[in-house]
Amino acid sequence: MAQEVGQSANDARQLTPIVEQVEANTGLVAEELSADSGYLCQEDIEKVEDKGVECFIATGRSKHGEEAPPAPRGRPPADLSFKERMKRMKRKLLTKRGRKAYARRKVTAEPVIGQVKNGVLPRFSLRGLSKVRGEFSLACTVHNLKKLWKQGWELPSLATQAA
């Protein structure tokens, strides 16, 4: 639905552009989104939440195999500072609903990243941000076309188009 290449070490300040790109490409605004801790940026989260999108963004890393604490109960207070809201975000991710929303990343976003890296584009051939963006955009297009082909999708025949 959207893709972007950037030069920063983390994905801070990338959340709003991606949400806007999804909206431009589909004409729809997401009800919720999940992202890893690299996207944790106050300005972005506030802009996205102003659009009515509920965010499930990791506030840190958890160790694999580590048992999660029990789900919290009760509603958190309103009118919190950003720091307090991030504590609330961490708390929200511990709830059953938050765990379920964040876990969807394992079957939606993460496999695509792995499939593009391991199958279509193991490394970039071109240099320069604009060329790399074009190469990545082409790789994403190829990935999507492969998915459509595997599902049996066919282009409409020219005879059908003429009618």
Backbone torsions as a table, in degrees:
resi	resn	phi	psi	omega
1	MET	NA	-27.9	178.6
2	ALA	-162.4	152.5	176.6
3	GLN	-155.3	154.4	-178.9
4	GLU	-158.6	148.6	174.5
5	VAL	-116.5	133.1	178.0
6	GLY	-132.7	171.8	-177.5
7	GLN	-108.4	-1.2	-177.6
8	SER	-79.5	157.0	-178.2
9	ALA	-68.5	-29.3	175.9
10	ASN	-126.0	-177.1	-174.7
11	ASP	-98.8	14.6	177.5
12	ALA	-57.5	140.6	-178.7
13	ARG	71.6	15.4	177.6
14	GLN	-106.3	-13.4	-175.3
15	LEU	-66.4	-50.1	-179.0
16	THR	-60.7	-48.0	178.8
17	PRO	-59.7	-36.9	180.0
18	ILE	-69.4	-42.7	178.5
19	VAL	-62.1	-41.5	178.1
20	GLU	-66.2	-36.5	178.4
21	GLN	-66.9	-40.5	176.5
22	VAL	-61.5	-43.8	179.3
23	GLU	-62.5	-42.9	179.8
24	ALA	-67.4	-38.0	-177.1
25	ASN	-76.1	-32.0	-174.4
26	THR	-112.1	-19.0	-175.0
27	GLY	77.1	9.8	-177.7
28	LEU	-120.7	150.6	173.3
29	VAL	-107.4	128.7	-178.7
30	ALA	-64.1	148.8	175.0
31	GLU	-81.1	-34.9	179.0
32	GLU	-150.3	161.5	176.3
33	LEU	-145.3	156.1	173.9
34	SER	-128.3	145.6	-178.4
35	ALA	-151.5	157.7	178.3
36	ASP	-80.1	176.2	-172.2
37	SER	-65.5	-16.7	176.9
38	GLY	-63.4	-23.6	-179.3
39	TYR	-88.9	2.7	-176.3
40	LEU	-71.7	102.0	-177.8
41	CYS	-147.6	122.5	-174.9
42	GLN	-54.4	-50.4	-176.8
43	GLU	-59.5	-45.2	-179.9
44	ASP	-64.8	-46.0	-177.9
45	ILE	-61.3	-42.4	179.9
46	GLU	-64.9	-42.0	178.8
47	LYS	-63.8	-42.0	-179.0
48	VAL	-68.8	-42.3	178.5
49	GLU	-66.0	-30.6	176.3
50	ASP	-64.1	-24.1	177.1
51	LYS	-80.7	-4.8	-179.5
52	GLY	91.8	14.4	-179.9
53	VAL	-93.0	127.5	176.9
54	GLU	-85.4	127.9	-176.4
55	CYS	-99.4	137.8	170.7
56	PHE	-123.6	90.0	-174.5
57	ILE	-118.3	128.2	179.5
58	ALA	-62.0	140.5	179.3
59	THR	-100.6	-3.7	178.8
60	GLY	-176.5	-174.4	-179.6
61	ARG	-101.9	145.9	173.1
62	SER	-117.7	148.1	-177.6
63	LYS	-74.8	142.3	177.0
64	HIS	-63.5	137.4	178.4
65	GLY	83.2	-9.0	179.1
66	GLU	-74.0	131.0	-179.2
67	GLU	-71.8	132.3	-179.6
68	ALA	-74.2	146.2	176.2
69	PRO	-66.0	163.1	-179.8
70	PRO	-62.7	151.2	-179.8
71	ALA	-65.3	133.6	178.3
72	PRO	-72.0	159.7	179.4
73	ARG	-121.1	156.4	177.0
74	GLY	87.0	162.2	-179.5
75	ARG	-92.0	139.7	176.1
76	PRO	-76.5	155.9	-179.9
77	PRO	-68.5	155.8	177.9
78	ALA	-85.1	175.7	176.6
79	ASP	56.8	54.1	178.9
80	LEU	-98.6	155.1	173.3
81	SER	-70.8	168.8	-179.4
82	PHE	-60.1	-42.9	-179.7
83	LYS	-61.3	-43.1	178.2
84	GLU	-67.6	-35.6	177.6
85	ARG	-66.2	-33.0	178.0
86	MET	-70.6	-33.2	172.2
87	LYS	-64.2	-39.4	177.9
88	ARG	-65.5	-37.5	178.5
89	MET	-62.5	-44.8	178.4
90	LYS	-60.0	-42.3	178.7
91	ARG	-64.4	-42.5	-179.0
92	LYS	-62.7	-36.9	179.6
93	LEU	-70.2	-16.9	178.0
94	LEU	-85.1	-15.2	179.3
95	THR	-72.5	162.9	178.6
96	LYS	-59.5	-43.7	-179.7
97	ARG	-64.4	-42.1	179.6
98	GLY	-66.1	-42.6	177.3
99	ARG	-61.7	-41.7	-179.5
100	LYS	-65.6	-44.6	-179.7
101	ALA	-64.0	-44.9	-178.1
102	TYR	-70.8	-33.1	-179.5
103	ALA	-66.5	-24.3	179.1
104	ARG	-60.9	-22.4	177.7
105	ARG	-59.5	-31.7	-178.2
106	LYS	-63.9	-25.3	-177.9
107	VAL	-114.2	-3.5	179.2
108	THR	-111.1	-69.9	-173.3
109	ALA	-80.9	-48.1	-172.4
110	GLU	-61.0	-43.5	178.6
111	PRO	-61.3	-36.8	-179.7
112	VAL	-63.0	-43.0	179.2
113	ILE	-59.9	-46.8	179.0
114	GLY	-63.9	-41.4	-179.3
115	GLN	-66.0	-39.6	178.2
116	VAL	-67.5	-45.1	-179.3
117	LYS	-64.7	-40.9	-174.0
118	ASN	-91.1	-17.6	-175.9
119	GLY	-118.0	-51.3	-172.2
120	VAL	-91.0	-43.9	-172.5
121	LEU	-140.8	80.9	-179.5
122	PRO	-66.4	-29.1	175.7
123	ARG	-157.5	158.8	179.7
124	PHE	-78.8	141.4	178.2
125	SER	-96.6	-25.2	-175.1
126	LEU	-99.7	163.9	178.2
127	ARG	-121.4	149.6	-178.2
128	GLY	100.0	137.4	-174.0
129	LEU	-58.7	-44.7	-177.4
130	SER	-66.1	-37.3	178.6
131	LYS	-70.1	-40.1	178.5
132	VAL	-65.3	-39.5	176.9
133	ARG	-60.3	-42.7	178.0
134	GLY	-64.9	-42.1	179.2
135	GLU	-64.2	-42.1	179.6
136	PHE	-67.9	-39.7	177.6
137	SER	-61.1	-42.2	177.3
138	LEU	-64.3	-42.4	179.5
139	ALA	-62.0	-40.7	178.4
140	CYS	-65.8	-38.8	177.6
141	THR	-63.4	-45.5	178.2
142	VAL	-60.5	-43.7	178.8
143	HIS	-58.5	-46.9	-179.4
144	ASN	-65.6	-39.7	178.0
145	LEU	-65.1	-39.0	176.7
146	LYS	-61.7	-41.3	178.2
147	LYS	-62.7	-44.7	179.2
148	LEU	-62.7	-42.4	-179.3
149	TRP	-63.6	-43.0	179.7
150	LYS	-64.4	-27.6	178.5
151	GLN	-85.2	1.6	177.0
152	GLY	87.2	13.7	-180.0
153	TRP	-71.4	138.3	178.4
154	GLU	-129.0	149.3	173.9
155	LEU	-68.3	143.6	176.1
156	PRO	-62.0	143.1	-179.0
157	SER	-69.2	156.7	179.7
158	LEU	-63.7	-31.6	179.1
159	ALA	-64.9	-39.4	179.3
160	THR	-69.0	-36.5	-179.2
161	GLN	-67.2	-35.5	-176.9
162	ALA	-72.0	-27.6	-175.6
163	ALA	-73.6	NA	NA
